[in-house]
Amino acid sequence: MKKKPKNIKQEDWDAVDSPPLSKNIISRMKAVSKAHPGTPSRVRGPQLTPTKKQLTLRLNGEVVDYFKLQGKGWQTKINDVLLDYVQTHNENDSGI
């Protein structure tokens, strides 16, 4: 039996608790891959190039707060802004 998460009320947890499975039901069970052969596996495929690099970056709190307020995908938005900067500044202007 699964452990109840802290954020769920006990009465809600009990309301959806499944009864024990009968031998008849168990004998008719099939693996999802056999019952639904067209279902894709959940294995992540190879990364497309170029891949992103994971790193630790310290940003001003005001910058982080601004992007977090944008909602889901805020880290991608930071990447997009930086990528736009890189693409609009040539080597001579960037100081690199």
C-alpha positions in Angstrom: 0.0 0.0 0.0 1.3 3.4 -0.9 2.1 5.9 1.8 -0.2 8.9 1.9 1.4 12.2 0.8 1.3 15.0 3.5 -0.6 17.4 1.2 -3.6 15.0 0.9 -6.3 14.8 3.5 -6.9 11.3 5.0 -10.6 11.3 4.0 -9.7 12.1 0.4 -7.0 9.4 0.5 -9.5 6.8 1.9 -12.1 7.8 -0.7 -10.0 6.6 -3.6 -8.4 3.6 -2.0 -8.7 0.7 -4.3 -10.2 -2.7 -3.1 -8.0 -5.8 -3.3 -7.8 -7.3 -6.8 -9.5 -10.6 -7.3 -7.6 -13.6 -8.8 -9.9 -13.3 -11.8 -8.9 -9.7 -12.5 -5.2 -10.5 -11.9 -5.3 -13.4 -14.4 -6.7 -11.1 -17.1 -4.1 -8.4 -16.6 -1.7 -7.8 -19.5 1.4 -5.6 -19.8 0.6 -2.2 -21.3 3.0 -2.9 -24.1 1.0 -6.0 -25.0 -2.5 -4.6 -24.5 -1.6 -1.3 -26.4 1.3 -2.1 -28.8 1.2 1.4 -30.4 2.0 3.1 -27.1 5.5 4.7 -27.3 7.9 3.9 -24.6 8.8 6.5 -22.0 12.5 6.2 -22.7 14.1 9.5 -23.5 15.8 9.5 -26.9 19.2 10.9 -27.8 19.7 14.7 -27.4 19.6 16.7 -30.6 22.7 18.8 -31.2 23.7 21.2 -30.0 23.0 20.1 -26.4 22.7 22.6 -23.6 25.4 22.7 -20.8 24.4 22.5 -17.2 26.1 25.0 -14.9 25.7 27.1 -11.8 25.1 30.8 -12.5 24.6 33.6 -10.0 22.1 36.2 -11.1 20.8 39.4 -9.6 17.7 38.7 -7.5 15.7 41.2 -9.4 16.5 39.4 -12.7 15.5 36.0 -11.3 12.3 37.4 -9.8 11.3 39.0 -13.1 11.7 35.8 -15.1 10.0 33.6 -12.4 7.0 35.9 -12.6 6.8 35.0 -16.3 5.7 31.5 -15.2 6.6 28.0 -16.4 9.6 28.0 -18.7 11.3 31.0 -17.0 14.8 29.4 -17.3 14.3 28.9 -21.1 13.3 32.5 -21.4 16.6 33.6 -19.7 18.4 31.3 -22.2 16.4 32.9 -25.1 17.3 36.5 -24.0 21.0 35.5 -23.7 21.0 33.7 -27.1 19.4 36.8 -28.7 22.2 38.9 -27.2 24.9 36.6 -28.5 23.3 36.5 -32.0 22.9 40.3 -32.2 26.5 41.2 -31.0 29.4 40.3 -33.2 32.8 39.3 -31.8 34.2 42.8 -32.0 31.4 44.3 -30.0 31.1 41.7 -27.3 34.5 42.2 -25.7 35.2 38.5 -25.7 
